[in-house]
Amino acid sequence: MHTTILGCGFSGLHIARELRRDGAVSGTRRGVDDVAALGAAGIDGLVFDPGKGAISDELREVLAATTHLISSVAPARRLPLDDPMLAVVAPLVRAGALPALAWIGYLSTIGVYGDHDGAWVDEDTPCTSRQPRSLARREAEIAWGVLGETAKVPVAVLRLSGIYGPGRNAVRDALAGRARMLVKPGQVFNRIHVSDLARAVALAARAGFGGVLNVSDDKPAAPEAVIRHAHALVGRDAPPAVPFEDADISAMARSFYAENKRVDNAASRRVLGLQYRFPDYRAGLASLVDGALADAGVTAGEAVDSG
C-alpha cells in the first residue's frame, strides 16, 4: 500500500501516522516549512500549492505509485464547484497517470445534512443544507464519486463532525482564557477526536470500502456543556454565558448555529468494525488534559489551585 494524502494538515498527519504501518505514506502541504514538519514525523512530504500552477514531476511520480489516495482539502465555499485537488487529480486519472490506484477517500462534513431541528440523521438522511459551503461539499462528494467510477475504484466519503485533538481542543482554550460560551437553547453538536477519525480512515482504506459513512462521536452535546466540562477539568471558572441572539460573532460562526442535528454513527461501527476510543466529549477531553497542561507550562496541581 502506498497512500498519498492531499492536504496533510492536522487530520492528515494523524491519518498518515495510522497508515504508516501498512506501507509508504506521502503527504502534500503548501510550504517548505510545513513539509519539513511532515518529514520530522516520518512522512514523505511534498510541496504542492494548487493555487500556484502545475504539480511537480516529483508529485507526479508519487501519484503514479499511489494505491490509496485521500483528499482532506475543502472546496471553495461557493458554487460552481471549485475543488483544487479534484482539478489536479481528475485529468491525471483520465490520462491513465495513476495506474496503481485502488481506492479513494474523501473527507467531507456532516454539514451537508443541513438543519434537522435536533433530530437524528444517518447516511440515508437527505442532504438539505442551503449553506453555500455545504452545497459545495455535496457537489465535491458527487464529483469524487464520479472520478472513482472513471478510475473503476471505490470511493469512501467520510462525513466528519467537529474535529478536535492534541493542540486543538476546549481544554487548551480554557487554559488560554480564550473560550466564549454562547448559549442557544436546544442546540447540539457532534464531535470527533482526531485519533478516532484517523482510525476510521485507515479501516476504510484497508477494507477498500466504497460509500458514505458518518464518522462522529456517540453523544451530541450543547457547546456550553463542553466548555464548562473543559474548564472544570483544569480547575478554571467557565466564562459567562452569552445568549446566542446577543453574541457579536461572524456570519460564518452564526451559520453553524443555524443547523441543529444529532449524528448517528452506527454504520461506521457496523461496516468498518470501528470501536470509538473516545465515544463522547468527556472521554476525549480527559485524554487531552495532560498534553494541554504541558503545552501551557502548568502542572495539574497549579491548574487546580488557580481555579
Secondary structure, 3 states (H helix, E strand, C coil): CEEEEECCCHHHHHHHHHHHHHCEEEEEECCHHHHHHHHHCCCEEEECCHHHCCCCHHHHHHHHHCCEEEECCCCCCCCCCCCHHHHHHHHHHHCCCCCCCCEEEEEEEHHHHCCCCCCEECCCCCCCCCCHHHHHHHHHHHHHHHHHHHHCCCEEEEEECEEEECCECHHHHHHHCCCCEEECCCCCECEEEHHHHHHHHHHHHHHCCCEEEEECCCCCECHHHHHHHHHHHCCCCCCCEEEHHHCCCCHHHHHHCCCCCEECCHHHHHHHCCCCCCCCHHHHHHCCHHHHHHHHCCCHHHHHHCC
